[in-house]
Amino acid sequence: MGWNQLRFENDSPLTANIEPGHVYFVHSYYVKTDDPNVRIAVSDYGVEVPAVVGKNNVFGMQFHPEKSSRQGMQLLRNFTQLINEQK
């Protein structure tokens, strides 16, 4: 729990215009996946935690973007833009 660094693994419109930085994690559980293509960003907590995942039009974040400063707000703006483009 707490602030931890994101490391981007795969390009995604969700992470456009986001500089690497710290985001705020609260939960101790995380997604396990064998598919490296769905891992958009990861964070290290002694194990590699998929912090942002996505496939097609489904996305998930392990941390709280609304509490994660500029990086989190940009993620939310990008997500909103993706939704608006789908209309």
C-alpha positions in Angstrom: 0.0 0.0 0.0 1.1 3.6 -0.7 2.8 5.4 -3.5 4.7 3.3 -6.1 6.3 3.9 -9.5 4.6 2.8 -12.7 6.7 1.2 -15.4 5.0 1.1 -18.8 5.2 -2.2 -20.8 2.8 -1.9 -23.7 1.6 1.2 -25.6 -2.0 2.1 -25.0 -4.2 5.2 -25.6 -4.9 5.0 -21.9 -1.4 6.0 -21.1 -0.9 8.7 -23.8 0.8 11.9 -22.5 1.7 10.3 -19.2 5.2 10.6 -17.8 6.5 7.8 -15.6 5.6 8.6 -12.0 4.2 7.4 -8.7 0.6 6.4 -8.2 -1.4 5.6 -5.1 -2.1 1.9 -4.3 -4.4 0.8 -1.5 -5.2 -2.9 -2.1 -3.0 -5.9 -1.5 -4.6 -8.1 -4.2 -3.7 -8.0 -7.9 -4.4 -9.6 -11.2 -2.2 -12.5 -12.3 -2.0 -13.0 -16.0 0.2 -15.1 -18.3 -0.6 -12.8 -21.2 2.1 -10.1 -21.4 0.1 -8.2 -24.1 -2.6 -7.1 -21.6 -0.1 -5.6 -19.2 0.0 -1.9 -20.0 1.9 -0.8 -16.8 3.4 -2.7 -13.8 4.7 -1.8 -10.4 7.2 -3.6 -8.2 6.1 -4.7 -4.7 8.6 -7.6 -4.3 6.5 -9.2 -7.1 5.6 -7.5 -10.3 2.1 -6.2 -10.0 0.1 -5.5 -13.2 -1.0 -1.9 -12.4 -2.8 -1.1 -15.6 -4.3 -3.9 -17.8 -6.3 -3.7 -21.0 -7.6 -5.6 -23.9 -9.9 -4.3 -26.6 -12.3 -1.9 -24.8 -11.8 -3.3 -21.3 -9.3 -1.6 -18.9 -8.5 -2.0 -15.3 -6.2 -0.2 -12.8 -4.9 -1.7 -9.5 -4.4 1.7 -7.9 -6.6 4.7 -7.3 -6.2 7.2 -10.2 -8.3 9.8 -8.5 -5.7 10.0 -5.7 -2.7 9.7 -8.0 -1.8 13.3 -8.8 -1.1 14.3 -12.4 -0.6 10.8 -13.7 -3.9 9.6 -12.3 -5.8 12.6 -13.6 -4.3 12.1 -17.1 -5.3 8.4 -17.0 -8.9 9.4 -16.2 -8.9 12.1 -19.0 -7.6 9.5 -21.5 -10.2 7.0 -20.4 -13.0 9.6 -20.8 -11.7 10.4 -24.3 -11.7 6.7 -25.3 -15.3 6.4 -24.1 -16.3 9.5 -26.1 -14.6 8.2 -29.2 -16.7 5.0 -29.0 -20.0 6.9 -29.3 
